[in-house]
Amino acid sequence: GNRGLNRKQWYQRRVRATTEEIEVKQADSTLYFREELLSLRGEMYSLVSQRAESALLALHVTDLLKNVRAVMGSMDRLESKIDTIAAEQARQIEAVDAKVDLIRSDVDLIRSEVRLISQHKLTWQNSSWDDTFHSDFLVDGIYTLSAGYDSDNPVYHPGRGMNLKNNMVIIDLGGFFKIHTIKLWNRIDEQPSYAIGVLIYVDDDLIGTIHDVQRLYNILAGEEVYGSKIFVKQSLAKFMNFIEIQVFGSGPYRKKEMSRKMF
């Protein structure tokens, strides 16, 4: 009887121990599953958060792309406007260039005319007879057949006692001209031989000399004679008298312009 009781108690204790073991394992399993559930929940939250951030980033990227497209569209429109303006400016420049070429052609045509370029220009002389017969009479436009130094056809005359070498008159043309012809109207009342020995220069270029007596001397310049001043110089020891000096030429030109044409 005692053996049977002891066995029964042993079974009861064994069942109780097994039950407790099962309950412990069940508790452990429950705790494990709870921990796993919490971990999974955390991962899910993290994943959801990442997706939310990714969605927000995607929205930002989308907005940025929209802004970039808008800026690129504005740049395209701006480039189109710039191209239009540049084309219009190029057209206007071509039109202006055409007008400038036409004006330059007209100016060149006008400048090419051979005309009187010395009348009423500035003059200089190294002496004057009684401070009366000045070199300005040489460019006053009066060259009649009236005789007499004090007539209505006044003459240029060096000062008293200046019957020496190097009596000189200078005519300042006021610009750089191409010289064609220089006319010297001789004194007709007396002493026409005073013209003999006269040298005519355009700037530094000697273009003519006088070696006989004439009423009018025509000095032809060469093909490419340019200058701004006319020098009339007596090389002999005597006076020099003229009624009028006329310079014919074309221009004015720029010196650089003529240098390109000449070379």
Secondary structure, DSSP 8 states (H G I E B T S, - for coil): -HHHHHHHHHHHHHHHHHHHHHHHHHHHHHHHHHHHHHHHHHHHHHHHHHHHHHHHHHHHHHHHHHHHHHHHHHHHHHHHHHHHHHHHHHHHHHHHHHHHHHHHHHHHHHHTS-EE--TT-EEEES--GGGTS-GGGGGSS---S--STTSSS--B---TT--STT-EEEEEEEEEEEEEEEEEEE--SS-GGGGTTEEEEETTEEEEE--S--SEEEEE--TT-EEEEEEEEE-SSS---EEEEEEEEEEEE-HHHHHHHH-
